[in-house]
Amino acid sequence: MSVAPNTPAASRPFNFALGFGVPTLLMVALLVGEPSNLDFALSHLFYQPGVGFVGRHSWLLEDVLHDRIKQGVIALGVLAIAGFVLSLLPTRLAQWRRPLGYLVLALGLSTSIVTPFKALTGVHCPWSLVEFGGAETFTPLLSERAPTLKPGRCWPGGHASAGFSLLALFFVLRDRRPRAARLALAVALGLGIVLSVGRSGDAGRAFLLAQPMDVAVRLDDLPGLLPAGAVSSDTGRAAAARGRTRGLVTRVWP
């Protein structure tokens, strides 16, 4: 019996209730609970009066977590675009055209919404607030902003969002390489959390409000861009038809 190992099978159906319900409940809980007081308590752990935030000039936080990780995510996006372009040509990447297209779309949209949201929310970073030596007045996320000549640009957190945007890799690999997909999920969540903590250490972000909300936004956003079943369902149905007519057995890569 012949096997066509490189032909992706159809993805499992996408559970919209789970994919959108859980992130929505998480966002509602964060908004209703208003974790600002706990955010301030955590920020004070990194703040020394007269000195500032302990991680503001840290090589690890500023050079590695702030710059290098962001550059790595950008490089991944460039590679995804290059792979998608090559998949349009008669190359071995042709079978990955739809997954690569999904990856480019997911990475692009999930990161490009950050800047408009920053302008819309006007949330100030901890280092700008009076409580931490700044000049701005704190207001909760959904409250009317206090009068200011310089609106904040601190939510959603850009670097943590870059880490969480890698959740797209999980949906790309979920039905082709389940083990790699689980690894990608762990890396994306771990990187997002590490970047969240790092930005809290140098006062770039308030951890509890911004970063779990980022996770919820990413979980709600990425599957919605293109449901997991749409990534390879057409290809899978065509492969199944070929298998029936030719007597081939098609399956997902082990």
Buried (B, 14 or more C-beta within 10 A) or exposed (E): EEEBEEBBBBBEEBEEEEBBEBBEEBBEEBBEEBBBEBBBEBBEEBBEEEEBBBBBEBEEBBEEBBEEBBEBBEEBBEEBBEBBEBBEEEEEBEBBBBBBBBBBBBBBBBBEBBEEBBEEBBBBBBBBBEEBBBEBBBBEBEEEBEEBEEBBBBBBBBBBBBBBBBBBBBBBBBBBBEEBBEBBBEBBBEBBBBBBBBBBBBBBBBBBBBBBBBBBBBBBBBBBBBBBBEBBBEBBEEBBEBBEEEEBEBEBBE
